[in-house]
Amino acid sequence: MTIRFYMDENVPRQITTGLRLRGIDTLTVQDDGLTGAADPQVLARATELQRVIFTRDDDFLVIAHQCQQDSTPFYGVVYAHPQTKLLSI
């Protein structure tokens, strides 16, 4: 199974471009027409598309935790802290 990412709008384009250059399937919130959408709507859309949300917004950690508590299915959240230097692989 291949991970397919749904890139939150706060993720720098360089990260999305780097993933795409490595053959990773990514779709941005912007490309999907959801710029400015509320975080719960973005997570719901990622789930609908069967994609893992990739974000630098720690609000998604709270939302994901609540989904787990409520047994609400979602495909996952990858969180990269904004102050963390991301390494190129």
Secondary structure as GFF3:
##gff-version 3
##sequence-region A 1 89
A	DSSP	beta_strand	4	7	.	.	.	ID=ss1
A	DSSP	alpha_helix	13	21	.	.	.	ID=ss2
A	DSSP	beta_strand	25	28	.	.	.	ID=ss3
A	DSSP	alpha_helix	39	48	.	.	.	ID=ss4
A	DSSP	beta_strand	52	55	.	.	.	ID=ss5
A	DSSP	alpha_helix	59	69	.	.	.	ID=ss6
A	DSSP	beta_strand	77	79	.	.	.	ID=ss7
###
